[in-house]
Amino acid sequence: MEISHDLARLDFQATSDLLKGSYWGAQRTDETNRRAFANSICVIALIAGRQVGFARASGDRAVFARISDVVVWPEHRGKGIGKALVQALLDHPELSSVSTWMLNTSDAHGLYARFGFKPATDGNEMRLDRPAAG
């Protein structure tokens, strides 16, 4: 498996379609995904030159980052690709000074716990959800 940060190697349509089929990305459009990817540090997993996974981190690249859109093609799940994607983001040189990492998941707590992520229960974290603007 190869890990790349080169967006020129991204299969945008396959990635966007997979995200739009997920529980967290169903409301997105291709244009929303295009903007999100362009404004993030992205990581792509490839096997024999073909994309099999994707993840991204957004934030200020100095003290805060949020991991989003960790997705592995269905036929390649359970092979450690998700772990490799998360590790590649945590190890990215532009994110080396980040001290606060966040993410949101409904079903992959075990994956992230391996890296030290814990539920935010200190009462300090706040969230605003609002309808997506077209």
C-alpha positions as a Markdown table, in Angstrom:
| # | Residue | x | y | z |
|---|---|---|---|---|
| 1 | Met | 0.0 | 0.0 | 0.0 |
| 2 | Glu | 1.2 | 3.5 | -0.8 |
| 3 | Ile | 0.1 | 6.7 | 1.0 |
| 4 | Ser | 0.1 | 10.0 | -1.0 |
| 5 | His | -0.7 | 13.6 | -0.2 |
| 6 | Asp | -0.8 | 14.5 | -3.9 |
| 7 | Leu | -4.4 | 15.5 | -4.8 |
| 8 | Ala | -3.5 | 15.0 | -8.5 |
| 9 | Arg | -3.7 | 11.2 | -7.7 |
| 10 | Leu | -7.2 | 11.6 | -6.1 |
| 11 | Asp | -10.0 | 9.8 | -7.9 |
| 12 | Phe | -12.3 | 12.7 | -7.0 |
| 13 | Gln | -15.6 | 11.3 | -8.3 |
| 14 | Ala | -15.2 | 7.9 | -6.6 |
| 15 | Thr | -14.2 | 9.6 | -3.4 |
| 16 | Ser | -17.1 | 12.1 | -3.5 |
| 17 | Asp | -19.6 | 9.4 | -4.4 |
| 18 | Leu | -18.5 | 7.2 | -1.5 |
| 19 | Leu | -18.7 | 10.1 | 0.9 |
| 20 | Lys | -22.2 | 11.1 | -0.4 |
| 21 | Gly | -23.2 | 7.5 | 0.3 |
| 22 | Ser | -22.0 | 7.7 | 3.9 |
| 23 | Tyr | -24.1 | 8.6 | 7.0 |
| 24 | Trp | -22.1 | 11.8 | 7.5 |
| 25 | Gly | -21.8 | 13.0 | 3.9 |
| 26 | Ala | -25.2 | 12.3 | 2.4 |
| 27 | Gln | -26.2 | 15.9 | 2.3 |
| 28 | Arg | -23.1 | 17.0 | 0.4 |
| 29 | Thr | -22.6 | 17.9 | -3.2 |
| 30 | Asp | -19.6 | 17.4 | -5.4 |
| 31 | Glu | -18.9 | 21.1 | -5.2 |
| 32 | Thr | -19.0 | 21.0 | -1.4 |
| 33 | Asn | -16.6 | 18.0 | -1.3 |
| 34 | Arg | -14.3 | 19.8 | -3.9 |
| 35 | Arg | -14.1 | 22.9 | -1.6 |
| 36 | Ala | -13.5 | 20.8 | 1.5 |
| 37 | Phe | -10.7 | 18.8 | -0.1 |
| 38 | Ala | -9.0 | 21.9 | -1.4 |
| 39 | Asn | -9.0 | 23.5 | 2.0 |
| 40 | Ser | -7.7 | 20.5 | 3.8 |
| 41 | Ile | -4.6 | 18.3 | 4.0 |
| 42 | Cys | -5.7 | 15.2 | 2.3 |
| 43 | Val | -4.2 | 11.7 | 2.3 |
| 44 | Ile | -4.9 | 9.0 | -0.3 |
| 45 | Ala | -4.3 | 5.3 | 0.1 |
| 46 | Leu | -3.4 | 3.4 | -3.1 |
| 47 | Ile | -2.8 | -0.2 | -4.0 |
| 48 | Ala | -1.1 | -0.9 | -7.3 |
| 49 | Gly | -1.7 | 2.8 | -8.2 |
| 50 | Arg | -5.5 | 2.6 | -7.6 |
| 51 | Gln | -7.1 | 4.6 | -4.8 |
| 52 | Val | -8.6 | 2.5 | -2.0 |
| 53 | Gly | -8.9 | 5.1 | 0.8 |
| 54 | Phe | -9.1 | 8.8 | 1.7 |
| 55 | Ala | -9.0 | 11.0 | 4.7 |
| 56 | Arg | -8.4 | 14.7 | 5.4 |
| 57 | Ala | -7.5 | 17.1 | 8.2 |
| 58 | Ser | -8.7 | 20.7 | 8.4 |
| 59 | Gly | -7.9 | 23.5 | 10.8 |
| 60 | Asp | -5.3 | 26.2 | 11.3 |
| 61 | Arg | -2.3 | 23.8 | 10.8 |
| 62 | Ala | -0.7 | 25.2 | 13.9 |
| 63 | Val | -2.6 | 24.4 | 17.1 |
| 64 | Phe | -5.9 | 22.8 | 16.0 |
| 65 | Ala | -6.9 | 20.1 | 13.5 |
| 66 | Arg | -10.0 | 18.1 | 12.8 |
| 67 | Ile | -9.9 | 14.7 | 11.1 |
| 68 | Ser | -12.7 | 14.1 | 8.7 |
| 69 | Asp | -13.9 | 11.8 | 5.9 |
| 70 | Val | -11.9 | 8.8 | 6.7 |
| 71 | Val | -13.2 | 6.3 | 4.2 |
| 72 | Val | -11.9 | 3.0 | 2.8 |
| 73 | Trp | -13.3 | 1.4 | -0.3 |
| 74 | Pro | -15.6 | -1.4 | 0.9 |
| 75 | Glu | -13.6 | -4.3 | -0.7 |
| 76 | His | -10.5 | -3.1 | 1.1 |
| 77 | Arg | -11.8 | -2.6 | 4.7 |
| 78 | Gly | -10.3 | -4.5 | 7.6 |
| 79 | Lys | -6.8 | -4.4 | 6.1 |
| 80 | Gly | -5.3 | -1.5 | 8.2 |
| 81 | Ile | -5.9 | 1.1 | 5.6 |
| 82 | Gly | -7.9 | 3.4 | 7.9 |
| 83 | Lys | -5.2 | 3.2 | 10.5 |
| 84 | Ala | -2.6 | 4.1 | 7.9 |
| 85 | Leu | -4.6 | 7.1 | 6.8 |
| 86 | Val | -5.0 | 8.5 | 10.3 |
| 87 | Gln | -1.4 | 7.9 | 11.1 |
| 88 | Ala | -0.4 | 9.8 | 7.9 |
| 89 | Leu | -2.4 | 12.8 | 9.0 |
| 90 | Leu | -1.0 | 12.7 | 12.6 |
| 91 | Asp | 2.5 | 12.5 | 11.1 |
| 92 | His | 2.1 | 15.2 | 8.4 |
| 93 | Pro | 4.9 | 17.8 | 8.8 |
| 94 | Glu | 2.5 | 20.7 | 8.4 |
| 95 | Leu | 0.5 | 19.4 | 11.4 |
| 96 | Ser | 3.5 | 18.7 | 13.6 |
| 97 | Ser | 2.8 | 21.5 | 16.1 |
| 98 | Val | -1.0 | 20.7 | 16.4 |
| 99 | Ser | -1.8 | 20.0 | 20.0 |
| 100 | Thr | -5.6 | 19.7 | 19.8 |
| 101 | Trp | -7.1 | 17.1 | 17.4 |
| 102 | Met | -10.8 | 16.5 | 17.1 |
| 103 | Leu | -13.1 | 14.2 | 15.1 |
| 104 | Asn | -16.6 | 13.0 | 15.1 |
| 105 | Thr | -17.7 | 9.4 | 14.6 |
| 106 | Ser | -20.7 | 7.2 | 15.2 |
| 107 | Asp | -19.1 | 3.9 | 14.5 |
| 108 | Ala | -15.3 | 3.9 | 14.5 |
| 109 | His | -14.4 | 4.7 | 18.1 |
| 110 | Gly | -12.1 | 1.7 | 18.3 |
| 111 | Leu | -10.0 | 2.9 | 15.4 |
| 112 | Tyr | -9.4 | 6.3 | 16.9 |
| 113 | Ala | -8.9 | 5.1 | 20.5 |
| 114 | Arg | -5.7 | 3.3 | 19.2 |
| 115 | Phe | -4.3 | 6.8 | 18.6 |
| 116 | Gly | -5.3 | 8.1 | 22.0 |
| 117 | Phe | -8.6 | 9.8 | 21.0 |
| 118 | Lys | -11.2 | 9.9 | 23.8 |
| 119 | Pro | -14.8 | 11.1 | 24.0 |
| 120 | Ala | -14.8 | 14.8 | 24.9 |
| 121 | Thr | -16.8 | 14.8 | 28.1 |
| 122 | Asp | -15.1 | 17.7 | 30.0 |
| 123 | Gly | -18.0 | 20.1 | 29.4 |
| 124 | Asn | -15.8 | 22.6 | 27.5 |
| 125 | Glu | -16.4 | 21.4 | 24.0 |
| 126 | Met | -19.4 | 23.1 | 22.3 |
| 127 | Arg | -21.0 | 22.5 | 18.9 |
| 128 | Leu | -23.2 | 24.5 | 16.6 |
| 129 | Asp | -25.1 | 22.5 | 13.9 |
| 130 | Arg | -26.9 | 24.6 | 11.3 |
| 131 | Pro | -28.4 | 23.7 | 7.9 |
| 132 | Ala | -25.9 | 23.5 | 5.1 |
| 133 | Ala | -25.9 | 26.4 | 2.8 |
| 134 | Gly | -26.3 | 25.6 | -0.9 |
